[in-house]
Every structure is written in structure tokens, then in C-alpha cells.
Amino acid sequence: MAIASGTVASGAAKQRTGVRFWFILALSIGVGLYGLSYLTGHPAPPGPAHNRAGQGWLIVHASCAGLALLLGPWQFFASIRARRPALHRLIGRSYVTLCLVGGLTGAVLAWNTSAGEVARWGFLLLAVAWLTTTGLAFLAVRRRDFVNHRRWMIRSFSLTFAAVTLRLYLPLSAVPGLSFDLVYPLTAWAAWVPNLIVAEIWLRTHRA
């Protein structure tokens, strides 16, 4: 009975994990495609639209981050890693390149933001953390340290996913008493710090 109960509990836990993963995948695809829409001239929201670096930097950043969002989740499919290792490596190299360009252009946009110091340092530290975690994931796999490669990739994607959580917070500016000028600088921190904390908690409770 104990074994059967444990099997049922394990199956339920896997099912919940699967539901969460598909939910994350759906959000990543939606926001990833939104990022690519900047290539077609889609207007930016007020904060990015008034960035002093210019719209060219924003288009490169949004499109690279969007593509990284579209590619990132597929790296966590065990079946792709096991059966199509060449495809896994191709997606991984593309993801790392996109994060590198997206992070560097994100840093330029952060430094030139017109939303104030709170937004500047929030977005700038996000860019630094994104570049660092992705770079460490790349170095780990070059050493064939696959355990740490996976751990750093989870951290990296939690920061890539900041593009999603940022857009979940922005509608708060429509709440009476709040404004875009108030909400936007706060999202520069709220979009990624909780994501990284959740990733760390998950890594500590799923060491295998």
C-alpha cells in the first residue's frame, strides 16, 4: 500500500509539474511573438518608447529576447536531449547567442532609460545577471559539467522569463491611483528578482 501511495503521489507531482511547464511554454510563446512584433513596427509602451538610446536598440533587444523566449523552454525537454542531441546543441548555441545580444542591448537601454534611477539599476542588474548566468551555463557545458550546466540554464531562463513577468505587472498601471510612471520603475525589479528566487528554491529542492 505504501509503495502504491508513493507511486500515485509521484505521478500527481509529475502531472502538476507538466501543467506548470506547459503554462510557462504558452506564456513564453505569446510574449516571444510579441517581442518579434517590434520588427514589424509595433509601437512600444511609453517607457521603452522614450528611451534615449533610440528605437534601433529596442528592436534588436526585443527581437533577440523574444527569440530566446521561444527557444529556451525546448532545452528542458529530456526527450530532445536524449534522442536529438544535435538539435539540443543547436538550440542551446542559438539561445546563448540571443541572450548575449539581448543582454548587451538591454544594458544599453537600461543605462539610457528615461524612467529614473530605480528603473535604470533594476534593468541594468537584470542584464548583468542574464549575461552572467547564461555565460556560466555555456562555460559549464564546455567543461562537460552537465549538472551545473543545467542549473545555470534554469537560472538563465528564469531571467529570460522576466520579459513575461514584466508584462504581467504592467496592467497594474490601469488600477486607479497608480500610473505607468509609478509602476514601470518597480517592474524593473519585480520582473526578475522573484523569478530568480523561485529558480533558486526549485534548485535547492530538486538537487537530482
N, C-alpha and C positions, 0 to 999 in steps of 0.2 A: 504493500500500500504506500509506504514512504517513497519507494522508487517511482511509483506511478504518479504520486502527487508532485514529486520533484520534476518529473518529465513534463507534466501538464503546466507547472509554473514556469519551467524553462521555455516551453512553447509559447505561452502567453507573453512572456518578456520579449521573445524574438518577434512576435507579432506586433507588439507595441513599438519596438524599435523600427520595424519595417514601415509602419504607418508614419512615424515621425520622419523617416528618411524620405519617403515619397512626398510628404508635405514640404520638406526642405527643397527637394528637387523641383517641385512645381513652382515654388516661390522663386527659386534661382532662375528657372527658365523665363518666368514672367518678367522679372526685373532685368535679367540679362538681355532680353529682347528690347526692353525699354532703353537700356544703355546704347544698344546699337541704333536705336531710332535717331540718336543725335547725328548720325551720318547722313540722314535724310533731311536735316534742317529742323528737327523737332525743337521747339523752344524750351530753354532751360528754366527751372524755377528761379525766383528772384535772387537768392544767394549766389549760386554759381553764375547766373546770367550777368551779374555785376562784378565778376572777378576781374581784377586789374591785369591779370596775365593775358587775357584775351580768350576768345571763343575757340581758337585753334587748339590750345592746350586742353580745354574742356572736352572737345570732341575726341581727341586721342585718348584721354583718360577714361571717358565714359565708355568708349567702344572697347578698349582693352579690358576694363573691369567687367563689362558685360560679357565678353567672350570668356573671360576667366570663370565667371559665374556659370556659364553654360557648360564648360568643360570640367570644372572641379568635381562635381558630385560623381561623375563616372569613374573617377580614380578610386572610389571606395567600393566599387563592385568587385567582390572577391572572384567572381566567375571570369571577369575580364582579365584580372591579374593572372589567374591560373591558366586560362585557355588561350588568351590573346596577349601574351607579354609584350610583343612588339607594339601592339596598339596602345597598351598601357604606357609604355615608354614614350610613344609619340604624343599622346595626350598630355603626359607629365611634362615633357620638354616645352610643349606649346603653352601649357599653363604657367610654367615658371617664367617664360619669356614675357607673357602677357602681364603677369604680376610685376615683373621688373619694370616694364614700360609704364604700367598703370601706377605703380608706386612712385616712380620718379616724377611723372607728370602730376600725380596727386600732391607731392611735396611742393612743387612749383605753385600749384593752385592754392594750397594751404597758406603758403607764405604771402601770397598776393590777395588773399581774401579781403573783402570789404566789410565782413561781418564782425570784426573786432578781434581782440586778443584771445578770448575764450575759444572762439571758433578756430583761430589760427593754430593754436597749440594743440587743440584736440585733433584736428585733421592732420597736422604735421606729425604728431606722435603715432597716429594711425598709419601713415605712410611709412614711417621708420619701422614700426613693428611688423607691418606687412612685408616689407623688403627683408627684414631680418629673419622672420620665421620661414619665409619661402627659400631664402638663401641657405639657411641651416638644413632645411629638408633636402635641398639639392646636394649640398656637401655630404650629407649622411648617406645618400644613395650612391654617390660616387665612391664612398668608402665601403659600400655594400653593407652598411649598417641599416638593415631594413626596419628594425624595430624603431629606432629613433627617427628614421625617415618618415614612417607612418605617423609618429607622434607629432613631428614638426609640421607635417602636411595637414593634420587635423587643426592645429593652431593656425596655420596659414589660411585654411579655408574658412575658419571662424571669422577671420578678419576680412576675407573676400566677401563673406556674407553680410558684412556691415552695410553694403550697398542696399541690401534688402531691409535690414532693421532701420536704417536711416529713413526709408520711405514709409515704414510703418509708423514712425514718430511724427513725420511732417504734418499729417492731417490734424494733429493737436492744435495747430495754429488757427484752425477754424473754430475752436472752442471759445465761447465768449470770455473775454478778459485776457485771452492770450493773443499773441501776434506772431507772424513769421519771424520778425526781428528778434523776438524773445526765444522762440522755440529752436530756431536754426542753430545758434551757437551751442545750445545744450545738447542737440543731437550729435554734434561733433565729438562728444564724449560718450553719450548714451548709445550711439550706433555700434560701438566696438568693444568698449570695456566689459559690459555684461557678457558679450559673446565669448570673449577670451576667458572670462571667469568660468562660464559654463563648460568650455572646452577643457579647462584645467581640472574641474571637478570630475568630468567624464573620464579623463585620462587617469586620474587617481583611483577611480572606482572600477576601471576596466584595464587593469595593468597587463592582462594577457594580450 
